[in-house]
Amino acid sequence: MESRMDHRMVTLVTEVKESLERQIEGVASRFDAQAIRLDRQAAMLQTGARWTNRMIAWSEKVDVAHDKRIQELGELRTRVEKLEGGAK
């Protein structure tokens, strides 16, 4: 009788152990899937940050070029006004 109880106890412990192993594998696979998603999101954030930095650098360069052109146009207008005023 005691041997039968010991056998049942061993069987029960073994089944609980196997059940816990299956549950741990399920949790681990969910963590793996979550890690993959987080890695993908991190890559997208890095890509977006790089793109944003490039766009900022480009827009600053364009702004400087526009300012230079505006200044040149102002200087040309002044020269034309002097030439037209001197001709009168």
Secondary structure, DSSP 8 states (H G I E B T S, - for coil): -HHHHHHHHHHHHHHHHHHHHHHHHHHHHHHHHHHHHHHHHHHHHHHHHHHHHHHHHHHHHHHHHHHHHHHHHHHHHHHHHHHHHHH-
